[in-house]
Amino acid sequence: MSERQMSQRAALVGVLIAFTVGIVGSLAVRPPGTAAQPIQNSDDEVVKRISWRLPVAFATNLPVLGENAIYVTDMIRDVSGGAVDLQIYEPGEIVPAFSITDAVRDRKVEVGYTWLGYDQGKIPASTLIGAVPFGMEPWEVAAWWYEAGGRELGEKLYLPHNIHPIFCGLTGPETAGWFRKPIRSLEDIQGLKIRFAGLGGKVIERVGASVTMLPGGEIFQALEKGAIDASEYALPIVDRALGFHQIAKYNYYPGWHQPATSTHLLVNIETWHNLSLADQKLLEAVCTAGVIRNLSNAEASQGAVIAGFPDIGVSAEMLPDEVLRELQRVTALVLAEEAAKDESFREILESQQAFRATYAHWKSRAYLPRDF
């Protein structure tokens, strides 16, 4: 290396060091809208600038579904040097699993982690953000949320409820459910007492099932006692951990009712606006990491579980085409009816459908056919 090149390199290093020092120095000031640094007391202990209780909808001992909240909170704590601390509380510990939105809205807690489909009774359009029967697959959901107006529509939907939603978790299809008996035709669904959530529950109820909603922790007992005949809940690895296979030996696919499942970090809107821009970006960045880590974990885990089904006496079955076609037909009717009743539902549904129509030009051409 020549003397001139060495001089140029030294100058460049000096500029980078000065630039870095300048940024770090500016981060330490923390006026509104700028980054913030952990504060240390005289004993070099980090002083928490944010310390929130975080109720979650899914038990953290559940694989994939419960693990993501741990990943997100650990990452937030690590990246902030311990200055931002979200302490997880299990379902029902301080807030019932289905009441997290209410608690955040009323600022009983500053933040919560949940599936927005649980809000269907009070916010009809929420289930479109959580999961849509015969709807978008995982990468489509992410593309719509981040790049095609989904985020703006989600924030608009929850603003009247004093909540700022942050996309924070994503998994692929759930199973279509666990059944005591085979499903060979639509007649086998009629009269079934089944646990189902979201829009899928409205659809399967329309074809003759009797639907009830239960938190994950209550499903096994309901199956065991015969209060329900069948149940859907989550991914194969999650459902196995909950023991559904001990009672219902037929596990059906595909997960028509939830081709993708999104979860969100909900922040009280006043709390959100009081955060520095740096802390807002911290939550958003870590949640974005949570989305890809959650999806990766979900996709990596399921094959081995299904491969092991014969060892536990479970049969992995495919729903007959006749049944799927009828569920798809009824889904279209239910979506149209809900859109006619609720303006937010209509607006979000039209956004999703428009995106899918455009995306189809790419999806239909870019990916290998299923049989390759």
Secondary structure by P-SEA (a helix, b strand, c coil): ccaaaaaaaaaaaaaaaaaaaaaaaaaaaccccbbbbbbbccccbbbbcbbbbbbbcccccccaaaaaaaaaaaaaaaaacccbbbbbbccccccccccaaaaaaacccccccccccccccccccccccccccccccaaaaaaaacccaaaaaaaaaaccccccccccccccccccccccccccccccccccbbbbccaaaaaaaaaccbbbbbcccaaaaaaaaccccccccccaaaaaaacccccccbbbcccccccbbbbbbcccaaaaaaccaaaaaaaaaaaaaaaaaaaaaaaaccaaaaaaccccccccccccaaaaaaaaaaaaaaaaaaaaacaaaaaaaaaaaaaaaaaaaaaacccccccc
